[in-house]
């Protein structure tokens, strides 16, 4: 069985900041699936700058892919563009629900903790972290209710980014290739579980 692997969402899903195409999340996780014995087709419909409100268009564009497995990364732009959390989470839930209706296993990566980004003044980091937590909680509830699996944002991963500037690209916002490697390693176990579930269902 060839796994059709779909990547949706924003610039983090697209791979902005990675030095090479093979360093993006989609490419790294494709190699993880391949190393585990799967034949994989990668399809990336993520768009830099996308918010959760843009997911419906991405899901529609991916209809022909008939994906077995999807990685959905979204949330940072909802915060920076001040999309109301209720609207953002509802749009995310609708996208997950549509993908699940197609039989796609969905791994959702909710908004990262933007308090570790260099341009956030130290005095505001606790406030920014709190806002990120609130949106992430709404995203988690909406995605889970729609049948998706949510990858928790591990505190140790946030701490690594906060303490190591080399994990950010030159724009000091998006991950560098090294940063994407860390994120991909954190996501790999959940993605492999979903891939195995999809393959068992198809057997």
N, C-alpha and C positions, 0 to 999 in steps of 0.2 A: 504493500500500500504506500502510495506517495502522499505525504502530508502536505496539504496546501495551507501555508502559514501566512496569515494576514496581519499587517501592522498598521494600526490606525492611531490618530491623535495629533499631537503638536510637534514642535521642533525636537523635543527629546525623543519622540518616536521616530522622527525623520532622521535624526543623527547630527543635527547642527552642532558644530564644535569638534567633531571627530576629524582627525587628521586624514584619514583614508576611509573609503566606503566600507572596507572590511572591518572597520572598528565600530560601526554603528550597532545599536542594540539588535536590530533585525538580523544583520549579518552574523554577529557573535552568537546569537541564540539559534540561528540556523545551523551553525557549526556544532553547537551543543546537541541539537536534535540529530544531526547527521552522525556525530560521534557515538550517539546512543543506538545507532543502527537504523535510523529512519531515512528514507528518501524524502527530500523536502523541496517544495517550490515556495520561494519567498515572494510575496506581493506586498509592496509598501504603498499605501494610499494616504499616509500621514502628511500633513501640510504645516510647515512652520508658521507659527502665529495663530494656529487654530484654537478656538475655545470649544467647550462642550456643545455649544450651539451649532457648531460646524460638523458635528459627528454624523448627523442624519445624511448629509450630502456624501460623506465618505463611505458610509454604510451602503448607500444607494449605488455609488460608483463601484463598489466591490461585489455587487450582486453576481456578476458572471464568474467570480473567483470560486464561489461555492466552498468557502474555506472550512477546513477541519478544525483549525486552531487559530485564535486571534489574540494578539497583544494590543491592549488599548491603553495609551499613556496620555493623560490629559489633566488639566487643573491649574497649572502655573499661569496661563494666560487668562483664565477666569478670574484669578486674583488681580493680576496687573491691569486688566481691563474692567474690573469691577462688575463682572456679571453677577447678578444676585444668586446667592448660593442655592436657593430653592429652584431657580430656573436651570442652573448648571447641573445640579444633581438629577433633576427630572430628565434633562436631555441625555445625560449619561445613561440613566436607567433605560430610556427608550432605545438607545443604540444597542445596549447589551441585550435587551429583550428581543430585538429584531434579529440579532446575530444568533441568539440561542434558538429562535424559532426556525432558523435555517439548519440547525444541528451543529453549529459551531461551538466549540469549547472556548470560553473567553477568560483571559487573565487581565485584570484591570490593575494598572499602576496609578494610584491616586496622586493628588498634588504633592510635590516634594515640600520639605521644610525650607522655605526660601529665606529663613533667618540666617542661614549659613552663607548666603551670597554676599560678596564683598561690598556691594554698594549699600547694604542695609547698615545704618549707623548702630553701634553697639547699644545705645540707649533704647533703640526701637526693636531690638531682636526678639525680646520676649513677647511683645505685642504681635509682631509678624508671625512668630511661631504659633501663637494662640489662634490667629485668624486662619492659618494653614490647617491647624488641628480641627477647627470647626468645619471647614469645607471638606476635609478628608473624612470626617465622621458622616457627613451627609452623603458623600460619594460612596462610602463603604456600604451604608444602608441601602442606597438605591441600586447599586450593582448587585449586591447579594440578593435583594428581593427580585431582581430580574434574572437570576440564575447564573450570574458570573462569580468568579473567584477573585478575591481582592488580595493583592500582594501587600502585606504590611510594610510600612516604611520603618525599617529597623533603626532604633536610636543610635546604634553603633555606626551605621552607614552615614547618618547625618553628621555624627561626630567626626568621622573620617574626612568628610568634605569640609567641615568647618575648620579642621586643623591642618589641611594640606592644600595649599593654593595650586599645586600642580594637577589636581583633579579637575580644575576648571580650565576652559579654553581661554584664548586671548581676550574674549569679550567679558570674562569674569562672571558670566552668568550660566552659560551652557557647560556641560561636562567636556573635558578633554577626552582623548582616546583612553587614557588611564582611568578617567572617571567612568566612562561607559563600561569599561572592563569590570569595574567593581559592581556596578548596577546589574550587569548581565549575570555575573556570578551569583548575586543575591536572588535573582529571578529564576535562575536555571532549575532549581529543584521543583518549584511549583509548576513551571512550564512542562517539565518532563512528566510530572504526575498527570497533567491534563492530556498530554500526548498519549500516554499509556491508556488513559480512560477512553479516549476517542478511538484508538486502535482496537481496544477490547470490544467496544460497541460495534465496530465494523466487522469484527471477525465472525 
